């Protein structure tokens, strides 16, 4: 705990939002819950909710890095495949392809 945080606790002042956010992102926080809908003791629906709030660095330390391999988030969001499909369609239609235009 830093001296600034310790002083804040001693003086009884509420922690600033930035301080709380910094601590949550540094340490991480998990919120978990289940929602169940039953009718006459018959389970109709179960929803399990798990939420992790942490900084990207902290998540990597915990072995969570799915955003690095997600094509939508990492920039490889399928545009290359879409462009290839468009080029093939242009070729079949007898239109000048993108490669021929440039």
RAGI-V327447 format. One record per pair of residues at least 12 apart in sequence whose C-alpha atoms are under 10 Angstrom apart, sorted by sequence separation. I is the first residue (numbers start at 1). GAP is how many residues later the second one is. D is the distance in whole Angstrom. If there is no record, write none. Layout:
I_GAP_D / I_GAP_D
This chain:
34_12_7 / 35_12_5 / 36_12_9 / 86_12_9 / 87_12_8 / 34_13_6 / 35_13_6 / 5_14_8 / 33_14_8 / 34_14_5 / 35_14_8 / 84_14_10 / 33_15_6 / 34_15_6 / 83_15_9 / 32_16_8 / 33_16_5 / 34_16_9 / 32_17_6 / 33_17_7 / 31_18_8 / 32_18_5 / 33_18_9 / 31_19_6 / 32_19_6 / 30_20_7 / 31_20_5 / 32_20_9 / 30_21_6 / 31_21_6 / 29_22_8 / 30_22_5 / 31_22_8 / 29_23_6 / 30_23_6 / 28_24_7 / 29_24_5 / 30_24_9 / 28_25_6 / 29_25_7 / 27_26_9 / 28_26_4 / 25_27_10 / 26_27_10 / 27_27_7 / 28_27_7 / 25_28_7 / 26_28_7 / 27_28_8 / 24_29_7 / 25_29_4 / 26_29_6 / 24_30_7 / 25_30_5 / 26_30_9 / 28_30_7 / 23_31_9 / 24_31_8 / 25_31_9 / 26_31_8 / 27_31_7 / 28_31_8 / 22_32_9 / 23_32_10 / 25_32_9 / 26_32_7 / 27_32_10 / 21_33_10 / 22_33_9 / 25_33_8 / 26_33_10 / 25_34_9 / 28_34_10
